[in-house]
Amino acid sequence: MTVNMSFFGGNPFTTPVGQRIEQATDASLTSENWALNMEVCDIVNGTEEGPKDAIKAIRKRLQQNAGKNYTVFMYTLTVLETCVKNCGIRFRVLACNKEFVLELTRLIGPKYDPPRAVQDKVLSLIQSWSDAFSHLPDLAGVTQVYHDLRQKGVEFPMTDLDSMAPIHTPQRSVPEPDILIDRPTEAANLAAATGAVQGGIIAPQPPVTHTPAPVKPPVPSTGVGVTGSPTSSTASLTPEQMAKLRSELEVVQGNAAVLNEMLAEIEPGKEHPSDLQLLQELYSTCRAMQVRLVDLIGKVAHDELTADLLRINDQLNNLFLRYGRFVKNREAGSQAAAILSQDLRKEADDSLIDLSEEAAAAAPLPMATGALGNKLAGL
């Protein structure tokens, strides 16, 4: 797929997603705003122009702050990384386009003299994307740039699994469940198999404190570890680990299938309380499992498994968009019901007997009382 990058023009921060990106990378922030970061992903996934508008805003933000404000620069890289992990192929095609990746490398070149941490962050993104998407022809641009840089002698940082950024989601109003619905052991096994980390993105800042942790896994005894040479950026799985991981992915897909069925059958605002509670728990559980699932992308040296992880992640993101629409429609229905209730109360108040002399002359008291009773009976 050929991508024309000539659309980078105008003010990219006037679009809805551009405004969110500008807010999420504001220099006054003391840490990453994960609620805004995930809102950016939702807009990218849910709108036609979202991917192009987002990549334009990210590119512009990086250009504006290269060599000037590396706090904003790093926040922008965080938004970029989060979108690549949480958004679909439309955004990844743009982010992994050769021209865009080359632009990233130019922004960490000698002209801007960036700190080593910034250089390492950009190079690690290029390296991880190349590892994760090398089997996808539409995303071959990043792999080509990666190999070109290696041939020119560029040294890429070692992959530190303890410092890799997890996928964060904003705080929720619904409490997270401590166990997977009907399948507690599978949830714990998935967390153990993926070895999810809770580290932040910009070292040496502490981890983001509001990272959700709905699944409480035991200490893994046989997690996925890095094998091979010290510079290996991916993990090799033993046959036992592969079988175990495949089993856990079936659990994720099973939960996603149930969530999909419930969203198709339940009418917003007319659901039974027990169904609503189950739906909320399923959503929270799928969100928690996605954190572990996405963290595997780029860590395992298995093309078929990586493709499955990307496919399941896309399915989950689509489900989360549907759930978001369900919540919005339910809230809209509740507001409409509240307005209707107010109107009915106002109608009842207006129908109360007017004891003024003029009203008494116009309508005898017994007839007014009967009319009031009929109106109240109809409420």
C-alpha positions as CSV (number, residue, x, y, z in Angstrom):
1,M,0.0,0.0,0.0
2,T,1.4,3.4,-1.0
3,V,0.8,6.2,1.4
4,N,0.9,9.8,0.2
5,M,2.2,12.0,3.0
6,S,1.5,15.3,1.3
7,F,-1.6,15.8,3.4
8,F,0.6,17.2,6.2
9,G,-0.5,20.8,5.9
10,G,-2.7,23.4,7.6
11,N,-3.3,23.6,11.3
12,P,-3.7,20.0,12.5
13,F,-4.8,21.1,16.0
14,T,-8.1,22.4,14.9
15,T,-9.5,18.9,14.4
16,P,-11.2,17.0,17.3
17,V,-8.3,14.5,17.6
18,G,-5.7,17.2,17.1
19,Q,-7.2,19.2,20.0
20,R,-7.0,16.1,22.2
21,I,-3.4,15.5,21.2
22,E,-2.4,19.0,22.0
23,Q,-4.0,18.7,25.4
24,A,-2.4,15.3,26.0
25,T,1.1,16.7,25.3
26,D,0.8,20.0,27.2
27,A,4.0,21.1,28.8
28,S,2.3,21.8,32.1
29,L,1.4,18.1,32.6
30,T,3.3,16.4,35.4
31,S,2.8,13.0,33.9
32,E,1.1,11.3,31.0
33,N,-2.7,11.9,30.8
34,W,-3.8,8.4,29.9
35,A,-7.5,9.3,29.8
36,L,-6.7,11.8,27.0
37,N,-4.4,9.3,25.3
38,M,-7.1,6.7,25.2
39,E,-9.6,9.3,24.0
40,V,-7.3,10.0,21.1
41,C,-7.3,6.3,20.3
42,D,-11.1,6.2,20.4
43,I,-11.4,9.1,18.0
44,V,-8.8,7.5,15.6
45,N,-10.7,4.2,15.6
46,G,-14.2,5.7,15.4
47,T,-13.9,8.3,12.7
48,E,-13.0,8.3,9.0
49,E,-10.5,11.1,9.1
50,G,-9.2,10.2,12.6
51,P,-6.0,8.4,11.6
52,K,-4.8,11.1,9.1
53,D,-5.7,13.9,11.5
54,A,-3.9,12.2,14.4
55,I,-0.7,11.5,12.5
56,K,-0.7,15.1,11.2
57,A,-1.0,16.5,14.7
58,I,1.6,14.1,16.1
59,R,4.1,15.0,13.4
60,K,3.5,18.7,13.8
61,R,3.9,18.4,17.6
62,L,7.2,16.6,17.2
63,Q,8.5,19.2,14.7
64,Q,7.5,22.1,17.0
65,N,9.3,20.7,20.0
66,A,12.4,19.0,18.6
67,G,15.5,20.7,20.1
68,K,13.2,22.9,22.3
69,N,10.9,21.1,24.7
70,Y,11.7,17.4,25.1
71,T,9.0,16.9,27.8
72,V,6.4,17.7,25.2
73,F,8.4,15.7,22.6
74,M,8.3,12.6,24.9
75,Y,4.6,13.0,25.7
76,T,4.0,13.1,21.9
77,L,6.0,9.9,21.4
78,T,3.9,8.3,24.1
79,V,0.7,9.3,22.3
80,L,2.2,7.8,19.1
81,E,3.2,4.6,20.8
82,T,-0.3,4.2,22.4
83,C,-2.0,4.8,19.1
84,V,0.1,2.2,17.3
85,K,-0.7,-0.4,20.0
86,N,-4.4,0.4,20.4
87,C,-5.5,1.6,16.9
88,G,-6.2,-0.4,13.8
89,I,-4.4,-0.9,10.5
90,R,-5.5,2.5,9.1
91,F,-3.3,4.3,11.7
92,R,-0.5,1.8,11.6
93,V,-0.1,2.2,7.9
94,L,0.6,5.9,8.4
95,A,2.8,5.5,11.4
96,C,4.9,2.9,9.8
97,N,5.1,4.7,6.5
98,K,8.8,5.1,5.4
99,E,8.6,8.9,5.1
100,F,7.1,9.3,8.5
101,V,9.7,7.0,10.2
102,L,12.5,8.8,8.4
103,E,11.1,12.0,9.8
104,L,11.4,10.6,13.3
105,T,15.0,9.7,12.7
106,R,15.8,13.2,11.4
107,L,14.2,14.8,14.6
108,I,16.8,12.9,16.7
109,G,19.7,13.8,14.5
110,P,22.7,16.0,15.2
111,K,20.9,19.1,14.1
112,Y,18.6,18.9,17.2
113,D,21.2,17.3,19.6
114,P,18.5,15.5,21.7
115,P,19.2,13.7,25.0
116,R,20.1,10.1,24.8
117,A,16.8,9.0,26.4
118,V,14.9,10.7,23.5
119,Q,17.1,9.0,20.9
120,D,16.7,5.6,22.6
121,K,12.9,6.1,22.8
122,V,12.6,6.7,19.0
123,L,15.0,3.9,18.1
124,S,13.2,1.5,20.4
125,L,9.9,2.3,18.8
126,I,11.3,1.7,15.3
127,Q,12.8,-1.5,16.4
128,S,9.7,-2.8,18.1
129,W,7.4,-1.9,15.2
130,S,9.8,-3.6,12.8
131,D,9.8,-6.7,14.9
132,A,6.0,-6.7,15.3
133,F,5.0,-5.9,11.7
134,S,7.7,-7.4,9.6
135,H,5.3,-9.9,8.1
136,L,2.8,-7.3,7.0
137,P,3.6,-5.8,3.5
138,D,1.5,-2.7,4.1
139,L,3.8,-1.8,7.1
140,A,7.1,-2.7,5.4
141,G,8.3,0.9,5.5
142,V,9.4,0.8,9.1
143,T,11.2,-2.5,8.6
144,Q,13.1,-1.0,5.6
145,V,14.2,2.0,7.7
146,Y,15.2,-0.2,10.6
147,H,17.5,-2.4,8.4
148,D,18.9,0.7,6.6
149,L,19.9,2.2,10.0
150,R,21.4,-1.1,11.2
151,Q,23.5,-1.3,8.0
152,K,24.7,2.3,8.6
153,G,26.0,1.2,12.0
154,V,23.2,2.8,14.2
155,E,23.2,1.0,17.5
156,F,19.7,0.3,18.8
157,P,19.1,0.1,22.6
158,M,18.6,-3.2,24.3
159,T,15.0,-4.0,24.9
160,D,14.3,-3.6,28.6
161,L,11.1,-5.6,29.3
162,D,10.8,-3.9,32.7
163,S,10.7,-0.4,31.3
164,M,8.4,-1.1,28.3
165,A,5.2,0.9,28.5
166,P,2.0,-1.0,29.1
167,I,-1.3,0.0,27.6
168,H,-3.1,2.2,30.1
169,T,-6.7,3.0,30.3
170,P,-8.4,5.9,32.1
171,Q,-10.0,5.4,35.5
172,R,-13.5,3.9,35.3
173,S,-16.6,4.6,37.4
174,V,-17.3,0.8,37.5
175,P,-15.1,-1.1,40.0
176,E,-12.8,-3.6,38.4
177,P,-13.5,-7.3,39.1
178,D,-10.9,-9.2,41.0
179,I,-11.4,-12.4,39.0
180,L,-12.4,-13.3,35.5
181,I,-16.0,-14.1,35.1
182,D,-16.5,-17.8,35.6
183,R,-12.9,-18.4,34.6
184,P,-10.6,-17.1,37.4
185,T,-7.7,-19.4,36.8
186,E,-7.5,-18.6,33.1
187,A,-7.2,-14.8,33.9
188,A,-4.4,-15.5,36.2
189,N,-2.6,-17.7,33.7
190,L,-2.9,-15.1,31.0
191,A,-1.4,-12.5,33.2
192,A,1.4,-14.9,34.1
193,A,2.0,-15.9,30.5
194,T,2.3,-12.4,29.2
195,G,4.4,-11.1,32.1
196,A,2.7,-7.7,32.0
197,V,4.7,-4.8,33.4
198,Q,3.5,-1.6,35.1
199,G,6.4,0.6,34.3
200,G,6.1,4.1,33.0
201,I,7.3,5.3,29.6
202,I,9.6,8.2,30.3
203,A,12.4,7.0,32.5
204,P,13.1,7.5,35.3
205,Q,9.6,8.7,36.2
206,P,7.6,6.4,38.5
207,P,4.8,4.3,37.1
208,V,1.5,6.0,36.5
209,T,-0.5,5.4,39.6
210,H,-3.9,5.0,38.0
211,T,-3.0,2.0,35.9
212,P,-5.9,-0.5,36.2
213,A,-5.1,-3.8,37.8
214,P,-8.4,-5.8,37.7
215,V,-6.7,-9.2,37.4
216,K,-4.5,-10.2,40.4
217,P,-2.1,-12.9,39.1
218,P,0.2,-15.0,41.2
219,V,3.9,-14.7,40.8
220,P,4.5,-16.4,37.4
221,S,6.7,-19.4,37.6
222,T,7.2,-19.9,33.9
223,G,6.5,-16.6,32.2
224,V,7.6,-15.5,28.7
225,G,11.2,-14.5,29.0
226,V,13.8,-13.2,26.5
227,T,16.2,-15.9,25.2
228,G,19.1,-15.9,22.9
229,S,21.7,-13.2,22.7
230,P,21.8,-10.3,25.1
231,T,20.7,-7.9,22.3
232,S,17.6,-9.9,21.4
233,S,14.5,-7.7,21.3
234,T,12.0,-10.5,21.1
235,A,11.1,-13.5,23.1
236,S,11.1,-17.2,22.0
237,L,8.5,-19.5,23.4
238,T,8.8,-23.1,24.3
239,P,6.2,-25.5,23.0
240,E,4.6,-25.6,26.4
241,Q,4.4,-21.8,26.6
242,M,3.0,-21.6,23.1
243,A,0.3,-24.1,24.0
244,K,-0.5,-22.3,27.2
245,L,-0.7,-18.9,25.5
246,R,-2.9,-20.3,22.7
247,S,-5.3,-21.5,25.4
248,E,-5.4,-18.2,27.1
249,L,-6.1,-16.4,23.8
250,E,-9.1,-18.7,23.5
251,V,-10.3,-17.4,26.8
252,V,-9.9,-13.8,25.7
253,Q,-11.8,-14.5,22.5
254,G,-14.5,-16.3,24.5
255,N,-15.1,-13.3,26.7
256,A,-15.1,-11.0,23.7
257,A,-17.7,-13.2,22.0
258,V,-20.0,-13.0,25.1
259,L,-19.5,-9.2,25.2
260,N,-20.4,-9.0,21.5
261,E,-23.6,-11.0,22.0
262,M,-24.7,-9.0,25.0
263,L,-24.1,-5.7,23.1
264,A,-26.2,-7.0,20.2
265,E,-29.1,-8.2,22.4
266,I,-29.4,-5.6,25.2
267,E,-31.3,-2.5,24.5
268,P,-29.7,0.6,26.2
269,G,-31.8,1.7,29.2
270,K,-34.1,-1.4,29.2
271,E,-31.6,-3.9,30.5
272,H,-32.0,-6.0,33.6
273,P,-29.7,-4.9,36.5
274,S,-28.0,-8.2,36.6
275,D,-27.4,-8.1,32.8
276,L,-26.0,-4.6,33.1
277,Q,-23.6,-5.7,35.9
278,L,-22.4,-8.7,33.9
279,L,-21.9,-6.4,30.8
280,Q,-19.8,-4.0,32.9
281,E,-17.7,-6.8,34.4
282,L,-17.1,-8.3,31.0
283,Y,-16.0,-5.0,29.6
284,S,-13.6,-4.4,32.5
285,T,-12.2,-7.9,32.2
286,C,-11.6,-7.6,28.4
287,R,-9.9,-4.3,29.0
288,A,-7.7,-5.8,31.6
289,M,-6.8,-8.8,29.4
290,Q,-6.0,-6.4,26.5
291,V,-3.3,-4.8,28.6
292,R,-1.5,-8.2,28.8
293,L,-2.3,-9.2,25.2
294,V,-1.0,-6.0,23.6
295,D,2.2,-6.1,25.7
296,L,3.1,-9.3,23.9
297,I,3.1,-7.6,20.5
298,G,6.7,-7.1,19.5
299,K,8.0,-9.4,22.2
300,V,7.5,-12.8,20.7
301,A,9.4,-14.1,17.8
302,H,6.5,-15.8,16.0
303,D,4.9,-14.2,13.0
304,E,1.7,-16.2,13.1
305,L,1.2,-15.5,16.8
306,T,1.9,-11.8,16.3
307,A,-0.7,-11.7,13.6
308,D,-3.3,-13.3,15.9
309,L,-2.5,-10.9,18.7
310,L,-3.0,-7.9,16.3
311,R,-6.2,-9.4,15.0
312,I,-7.6,-10.0,18.5
313,N,-6.5,-6.6,19.6
314,D,-8.4,-5.0,16.7
315,Q,-11.5,-7.0,17.6
316,L,-11.3,-5.8,21.2
317,N,-10.9,-2.2,20.2
318,N,-14.0,-2.5,18.0
319,L,-16.0,-4.0,20.9
320,F,-14.8,-1.2,23.2
321,L,-16.1,1.4,20.7
322,R,-19.5,-0.4,20.6
323,Y,-19.6,-0.5,24.4
324,G,-18.9,3.2,24.5
325,R,-21.8,3.8,22.2
326,F,-24.0,1.6,24.4
327,V,-23.1,3.7,27.4
328,K,-23.7,7.0,25.6
329,N,-27.1,5.8,24.3
330,R,-28.0,4.6,27.8
331,E,-27.1,7.9,29.3
332,A,-29.0,9.7,26.6
333,G,-32.0,7.6,27.4
334,S,-31.8,8.3,31.1
335,Q,-31.6,12.0,30.4
336,A,-34.7,11.8,28.2
337,A,-36.6,9.8,30.9
338,A,-35.7,12.5,33.5
339,I,-36.9,15.3,31.2
340,L,-40.2,13.4,30.6
341,S,-40.6,12.8,34.3
342,Q,-40.2,16.6,34.9
343,D,-42.7,17.4,32.2
344,L,-45.2,15.0,33.8
345,R,-44.7,16.5,37.2
346,K,-45.2,20.0,35.8
347,E,-48.4,18.9,34.1
348,A,-49.7,17.5,37.4
349,D,-48.8,20.7,39.1
350,D,-50.5,22.8,36.5
351,S,-53.7,20.7,36.9
352,L,-54.0,21.5,40.6
353,I,-57.3,23.2,41.5
354,D,-57.2,27.0,41.2
355,L,-59.2,28.3,44.1
356,S,-59.4,31.9,42.8
357,E,-62.8,33.4,42.5
358,E,-62.5,33.6,38.7
359,A,-61.6,29.9,38.5
360,A,-64.4,29.0,40.8
361,A,-66.9,30.8,38.6
362,A,-65.6,29.1,35.5
363,A,-65.5,25.5,36.8
364,P,-67.5,24.0,39.7
365,L,-65.4,22.4,42.3
366,P,-66.7,18.8,41.9
367,M,-65.9,18.8,38.2
368,A,-62.4,20.2,38.8
369,T,-61.7,17.5,41.3
370,G,-62.9,14.8,38.9
371,A,-60.6,16.1,36.2
372,L,-57.6,16.1,38.5
373,G,-58.3,12.5,39.5
374,N,-58.5,11.4,35.9
375,K,-55.1,13.1,35.1
376,L,-53.4,11.6,38.1
377,A,-54.7,8.2,37.3
378,G,-53.2,8.4,33.9
379,L,-49.7,9.1,35.2
